[in-house]
Amino acid sequence: MIGEREVAGFSALTLSSPNDAVEAAFVPSAGMVCCSLRHRGEELLGQRGGLRSYVHDRGTMGIPLLYPWANRVAARRFEVAGREVDLDSHPELVGTDPNGLPIHGLLSAHPGWSVERHEGRPDGAVLDAVFDFSADGRLLDAFPFPHQLRMQAALSAGTLRIATIVRASRDASVPVAFGYHPYLRIPGVPRSDWSIEIPVSESLELDESMLPTGARKPDVIEPGPLGNRTFDDEFVAPLAPAKLELAGGGRRLALELESGYPFTQVYAPADDDVIALEPMTAPTNALVSEVDLPVIPPAASYEAVFSITVSG
């Protein structure tokens, strides 16, 4: 089933399971952010500052796409894939972290998405939207790689699956370093009682600026209650079909990195009742370091898929 509803003054397109137990809402005019994922009417995504803050203040909420890079990069001007990136060409496009490093890409809440399909299916619904990166001169000044970006969201039974496809133009290769931040929560259950199961085995060492040093080490996250534990750590992603799980109150959220996401960041702050299990196509700062950076040749494409299954 499909629908449309207003969220904080913005039009959101909805996808619903046949029994209406699960509903996802996306806002094409605000970067295609998934602003809501509801189970039996209860919100499963952290709203943080809300949709208005996301649009006007570069806040974070829901499941935002971080494009063309996730997390931080160490420089504002650098060469990658044979071209010069100049983030100072249009500084209004670039957010910064507390250390002044560019963070979370250039497309936060960008209104340039075009919906090509929003339709119901016997087992749920699908939403297909495209963004022509080549059509925005400011974006090409900053990140000079003409290409098309596509997001396909499908809801079937209790599973929301999001596929993201980057298709290079015939004229240039495209470096790939995007990611998502699904801010998950268990409504009605204290954070300390949430249970996590995140089957990682290797972490990336980060410096004081939260940039990878290049070193890696064996590392695990002990399964069990979240308690008062906090995280802001980067890992080599577990291979599918391994799942990153959050549970509590008889409800379980299972995030699977199905393809194209070899890294993940786990973020659980002390001051907000959310945990972000973040799909990443490349490690933090890969555009600058070029470590484990996918680069697709002209006219080729890169597809990455993750899913969230709700049960209970």
C-alpha positions in Angstrom: 0.0 0.0 0.0 1.1 3.6 -0.6 0.0 6.9 0.7 1.1 10.5 1.4 1.1 12.4 4.7 2.4 15.7 6.0 5.4 15.7 8.3 6.5 19.0 9.8 5.1 20.8 6.8 6.7 18.6 4.2 5.0 16.0 2.0 6.1 12.5 2.8 5.4 9.5 0.6 4.6 6.3 2.5 5.0 2.6 2.0 2.9 0.2 4.1 2.9 -3.6 4.5 -0.4 -5.3 3.6 -1.6 -5.5 7.2 -0.4 -1.9 7.9 1.9 -3.2 10.7 4.9 -1.5 9.2 5.0 1.9 7.5 8.0 3.8 6.1 7.9 7.5 5.1 10.3 9.3 2.7 10.5 13.0 1.9 11.7 13.6 -1.7 12.0 17.4 -1.2 14.3 16.8 1.8 17.0 14.6 0.4 14.8 11.5 0.2 15.4 11.1 4.0 13.4 8.2 5.5 11.9 10.4 8.3 9.7 7.6 9.8 9.5 3.9 10.3 6.6 2.8 12.3 5.6 -0.6 13.7 2.0 -0.8 14.9 1.9 3.0 15.0 5.0 3.4 17.2 8.1 5.2 15.9 11.3 3.2 15.5 13.6 6.0 14.2 15.2 8.6 16.3 13.8 12.0 15.5 16.6 13.9 17.2 16.0 17.6 16.1 13.2 16.6 13.8 12.7 17.1 10.1 12.7 20.9 10.2 16.1 20.9 11.9 17.3 18.4 9.3 16.3 20.7 6.5 17.2 24.1 7.9 20.1 23.3 10.3 21.8 20.3 8.8 20.7 18.2 11.7 20.4 14.4 11.5 17.3 12.3 12.0 15.6 9.2 10.7 17.6 7.4 8.0 19.5 10.1 6.1 21.6 9.5 3.0 25.2 10.8 3.5 26.5 11.6 0.0 29.0 11.6 -1.6 30.8 10.7 1.6 29.7 9.4 5.0 31.2 10.8 8.2 34.3 13.0 7.8 37.0 13.9 5.3 40.4 15.3 6.4 40.6 18.1 3.8 38.5 20.6 1.9 40.6 20.4 -1.3 42.1 17.2 -2.6 42.6 15.1 -5.7 40.8 11.7 -6.1 40.2 9.6 -9.2 42.1 12.1 -11.3 40.0 15.1 -10.5 40.3 18.0 -8.0 37.6 18.2 -5.3 37.1 21.7 -4.0 34.7 21.9 -1.1 35.5 25.6 -0.6 33.9 26.3 -4.0 30.5 26.4 -2.4 30.9 26.3 1.4 27.2 26.6 2.0 26.9 23.0 0.8 29.3 21.6 3.4 28.6 20.9 7.1 31.4 20.6 9.6 32.0 18.6 12.7 33.3 20.1 16.0 36.8 19.9 14.7 35.9 21.9 11.6 36.2 18.8 9.3 33.7 18.5 6.4 31.0 15.9 7.4 28.2 13.9 5.8 28.5 15.0 2.2 26.8 17.6 0.1 23.2 16.3 -0.4 21.7 16.9 3.1 18.0 17.7 2.6 18.7 18.5 -1.1 15.3 19.1 -2.9 16.5 17.8 -6.3 15.1 14.3 -6.2 12.6 13.2 -8.8 10.2 10.4 -8.0 9.8 7.9 -10.9 7.6 5.3 -9.2 5.5 5.1 -6.1 3.2 2.1 -6.3 1.7 -0.7 -4.2 2.4 -4.3 -4.8 0.6 -7.4 -3.5 3.2 -7.9 -0.8 3.8 -4.2 0.0 5.0 -1.1 -1.9 7.9 0.4 -3.7 9.4 3.9 -4.2 11.9 4.8 -6.8 13.6 8.2 -7.1 16.6 9.6 -9.0 19.0 12.5 -8.5 20.9 13.9 -11.4 24.2 15.1 -9.8 25.3 16.4 -13.2 22.4 18.9 -13.4 23.6 21.0 -10.4 26.6 23.2 -11.3 27.4 23.9 -7.6 27.6 20.2 -6.8 29.9 19.6 -9.8 32.1 22.5 -8.8 32.6 20.8 -5.4 32.6 17.2 -6.5 33.4 17.1 -10.3 32.1 13.7 -11.2 29.0 13.7 -13.4 26.7 10.8 -12.5 23.2 9.8 -11.6 22.1 8.6 -8.2 19.1 6.4 -7.7 17.3 5.2 -4.5 14.9 2.3 -4.6 13.0 1.6 -1.4 10.7 -1.4 -1.1 8.6 -2.6 1.8 7.6 -6.2 1.9 6.0 -7.7 5.0 8.2 -6.5 7.8 11.3 -5.7 5.8 12.3 -2.3 4.4 15.0 -2.7 1.8 16.9 0.3 0.4 19.0 0.0 -2.7 21.2 2.9 -3.8 22.7 2.9 -7.3 25.4 5.2 -8.6 25.7 5.3 -12.4 28.7 7.1 -13.8 28.5 9.2 -17.0 30.3 8.2 -20.1 32.9 10.9 -19.4 34.3 10.2 -15.9 35.0 7.6 -13.3 33.2 8.2 -9.9 34.6 7.5 -6.4 32.1 5.9 -4.1 32.1 6.7 -0.4 28.5 7.2 0.6 26.6 5.7 3.5 23.5 6.0 5.7 22.8 6.7 9.3 19.7 4.7 10.5 19.0 6.1 13.9 17.1 3.2 15.6 15.2 3.1 18.8 12.9 0.8 20.8 9.8 2.8 21.9 8.5 2.3 25.4 11.7 0.6 26.6 14.5 2.3 28.6 17.7 2.6 26.6 19.5 0.6 29.3 17.2 -2.4 28.7 17.8 -2.5 24.9 19.7 -5.6 23.8 22.2 -5.5 21.0 23.9 -8.1 18.9 26.4 -6.7 16.5 28.7 -9.5 15.1 31.7 -7.5 14.1 35.3 -8.9 14.6 37.7 -6.1 13.4 37.7 -2.4 14.1 39.5 0.5 12.5 41.7 2.6 14.8 40.6 6.2 14.8 42.6 9.3 15.8 41.4 12.2 18.0 39.6 13.7 15.0 37.7 10.4 14.4 39.7 9.7 11.2 41.2 6.2 10.5 44.9 5.9 11.2 45.3 2.9 8.9 45.6 0.4 11.7 43.1 -2.3 12.4 42.7 -4.7 15.3 40.6 -7.7 16.4 37.5 -6.3 18.2 34.1 -7.4 19.3 31.0 -5.9 20.7 29.7 -8.1 23.5 26.0 -9.0 22.9 23.5 -8.2 25.6 22.0 -5.2 27.2 23.1 -1.8 25.9 23.1 -0.6 29.5 25.2 2.6 29.9 27.6 1.6 27.1 28.3 4.2 24.4 29.8 3.8 21.0 31.3 5.8 18.2 33.4 3.2 16.5 34.1 2.0 13.0 34.3 -1.7 12.0 34.8 -4.0 9.1 31.2 -5.0 8.3 30.1 -8.6 9.0 29.3 -10.6 5.8 25.7 -11.1 4.9 23.5 -12.8 6.0 24.9 -11.6 9.4 22.6 -9.0 11.0 23.1 -6.1 13.4 20.3 -6.4 15.8 18.5 -4.2 18.4 15.8 -5.7 20.6 13.6 -4.9 23.6 10.0 -5.1 24.8 9.3 -8.1 22.5 10.3 -6.2 19.4 13.4 -6.8 17.2 15.1 -4.6 14.5 17.5 -6.5 12.4 19.7 -4.5 9.9 21.4 -6.5 7.2 24.2 -5.2 5.0 23.1 -7.2 2.0 25.7 -5.9 -0.6 28.1 -3.1 -1.3 28.7 -2.0 2.3 32.0 -3.5 3.6 32.2 -1.1 6.6 30.0 0.0 9.4 30.0 2.6 12.1 28.2 2.0 15.4 27.1 5.1 17.2 25.3 5.1 20.5 25.6 8.5 22.4 25.0 8.9 26.1 22.7 11.9 25.6 20.1 10.5 23.1 18.1 7.3 23.2 19.2 6.1 19.7 21.7 3.7 18.3 22.9 4.2 14.7 24.0 1.1 12.8 25.6 2.7 9.8 26.1 1.1 6.3 29.2 2.5 4.7 30.6 1.8 1.2 34.1 2.9 2.2 35.9 3.8 5.4 35.8 7.3 6.8 38.0 9.7 4.9 38.4 7.3 1.9 38.0 10.1 -0.6 41.2 11.7 0.8 43.2 8.6 1.8 41.9 6.4 -1.1 42.2 3.4 1.2 39.5 0.8 0.3 37.8 3.3 -2.0 35.7 1.9 -4.8 36.0 3.8 -8.1 33.6 2.9 -10.8 34.7 3.4 -14.4 32.8 5.6 -17.0 29.3 4.3 -17.8 29.5 1.7 -15.1 27.4 1.5 -11.9 27.7 0.6 -8.2 24.8 -0.8 -6.2 24.6 -1.1 -2.4 21.7 -2.6 -0.5 20.8 -2.8 3.2 17.5 -3.8 4.8 15.8 -3.4 8.2 13.4 -6.2 9.3 11.0 -5.5 12.1 9.5 -8.3 14.1 7.7 -8.9 17.3 
